[in-house]
C-alpha cells in the first residue's frame, strides 16, 4: 500500500485535489473528518472535550465547532489540550480504516497540519497544495469566514516555505480547475502509480 500525505494551507484547495485523486482511483481519508468523528456525541473524546472546556462549547447538545475553534485559535494552551484529546483517537481511527483497504491501494490522507504535527515519517510520499494568500482569502470569504478568522487560522499554520521544504511535491492551485486536474493526473500517472508498484511499498 502506498500512503500519501496531502497537505496545504487553509483555502489552498486540498479537498479539490483529494476529490480528483479519488476519481483517478485512490482511496481518500480526511483528517478533519476523523477529528470530527473523534469528538462526536457519545464518544470518549466528546466527554473529555466537554470536561476540559465546559458547557460553553455546547449547542443543542453537540459541540459547537465554531465556538471551540475560536477558543483554541486564540489560546495555544487550549489548542494543546484539545490536540492531546483528539490526535490519539484520530490515529486509531486512521489505522482502523487503513487496515480495511486492499494491500495494493493508493491511499491519499488529507492532513492540513502535516508539518505542524511533524508527521512526515508516517507516509511514503507527501504533497502540498499551495496558492497565494489573496486567492486563499477570497475562497475562505466565499465559505463564510470573517477576515479575522482567516488571518488567525493562516497564522496558526506552518508557512508555505515550511510546507514546501517538508514535502516531496508541490501542486500550485491559483484557480483554474482544468489546469489543476491536469496537474493531479500528471502526478498520479508519473509519480504515484510507479511508486505504488515499487517493491517494498
VENCOR-V543359 format. One line per field, one symbol per residue. psi: psi as a letter, one per 40 degrees, with the letter a starting at -180 (. if undefined). A space follows every 50 residues. Layout:
psi=???
This chain:
psi=hhhhhhaiihedfddddddddddeeiihihddddddddfiheiddddddd ddeiedeihfeihgddddddddeehdddddddddddddddddddddddee iideihhhhhgdfdddefedeeidihhhhiiiddddddddddeeiidddd dddddeiiiddddddeidihhhgedhdddddddddddddeddddddehhe .
